């Protein structure tokens, strides 16, 4: 399996591997977004490097959702 496994899905969930594989298969990047991915975007948006951004949406779905 490529990419990260959704950390919010408990390890003892029945069918966890199948759920994760279906999430990965549904993405254009063939990987699942991780909490680190979300944290990196949040850190960028909170930084001075994003000071010109207003009313923007950040899509962190690895291509599952197309904007």
Secondary structure in CASP SS format (residue, H / E / C, confidence):
PFRMAT SS
TARGET T0000
AUTHOR 0000-0000-0000
METHOD secondary structure of the structure
MODEL  1
X C 1.00
X C 1.00
X C 1.00
X E 1.00
X C 1.00
X C 1.00
X C 1.00
X C 1.00
X C 1.00
X C 1.00
X C 1.00
X C 1.00
X C 1.00
X C 1.00
X C 1.00
X H 1.00
X H 1.00
X H 1.00
X H 1.00
X H 1.00
X H 1.00
X H 1.00
X H 1.00
X H 1.00
X H 1.00
X C 1.00
X C 1.00
X C 1.00
X C 1.00
X C 1.00
X C 1.00
X E 1.00
X C 1.00
X C 1.00
X H 1.00
X H 1.00
X H 1.00
X H 1.00
X H 1.00
X H 1.00
X H 1.00
X H 1.00
X H 1.00
X H 1.00
X H 1.00
X H 1.00
X C 1.00
X H 1.00
X H 1.00
X H 1.00
X C 1.00
X C 1.00
X C 1.00
X C 1.00
X C 1.00
X C 1.00
X C 1.00
X C 1.00
X C 1.00
X C 1.00
X C 1.00
X C 1.00
X C 1.00
X C 1.00
X C 1.00
X C 1.00
X C 1.00
END
